[in-house]
Amino acid sequence: MENVVRLADYRRRRAAGSGRQAPANDWGPQYYCLKCDGDEFKLYASGMVHCAHCGSLMRNLLISGTKTEEAPQ
């Protein structure tokens, strides 16, 4: 199963939920594919991130859940 996400929006939502208040004019990190310049990515359950347009593996990105996001054991 996969999700297409904009990583800048994902990070912004997580930062807002953590209680930290980011400055209003801070755009945060901008992510894009170096191969095709796309800004949409597929996030797989394993934590791997691929470009939604060309399928390139984004090696410098790793998505992992926090303890509050993980399912109870």
Protein Blocks (a to p, Z undefined) as FASTA:
>chain_A
ZZdddfklmmmmmmmmnopacdfklgbjadddfklopabdcddfkopacdfklopacfkb
ccdddfklpccZZ
